[in-house]
Amino acid sequence: MDYGYVRVSTKEQNELRQVLALREAGIADRNIFLDKQSGKDFERQNYKKLIRKIKSGDTLVIKSIDRLGRNYDEILEQWRIIAKEKGTAIVVLDMPLLDTRKNKDLTGTLIADIVLQLLSYVAQTEREFIRQRQAEGIAAAKLQGVRFGRKPREKPPEYGSLKELWVRGEISAREAARRLGITHRTFLSWVNTTNG
């Protein structure tokens, strides 16, 4: 039996590109397993179902090696479980050298293992570069005065008088917040800022 696995990192990402590639490779929709969550670990519901279902003689088709995950060691571990323990063939559409149905001799296995390790390393290194570039970009933006996060909420006109009542101990912070239609934390945050 031929199966396919699709993963996108967030619910907003579109999985259609991967699904179309698997269909083109001859995988029936009923045999395509899909997860919409990060590849940082293998605690993915449909991936687990797929691993329980596949057996020796089956074939698992994925679009690219990083669909299995983002961590070098874990990708290699999943490859070992699927190919060696389960005896399931693996086909990586973006890398024809990673097709365990072909070249089952010692040389073919060696080449596939080398390519797998290299691609897993490259995938992890690229993610580390992306994180580094993001951190550098954020730091540069902060130096230029760019502020991140939500804009601070505007204080209503009655804030000043309610703050005075609170300072004099005539009302509680919770009561002042309730009258302003804000949370208790927001009120305390406002009064504790230098210009509050």
Buried (B, 14 or more C-beta within 10 A) or exposed (E): EBBBBBBBBEEEEEBEEBBEBBEEBEBEEEBBBBBBBBBEEBEBEBBEEBBEBBEEEBBBBBBBBBBBBBBBEBBBBBBEBBBEEBEBBBBBBEBEBBBBEEBEEEEBEEEBBEBBBEBBEEBBEEBEEEEEEEEEEEEEEEEEEEEEEEEEEEBEEEBEEBBEBBEEEEBEBEBBBBBBEBEBEBBBBBBEEEEE
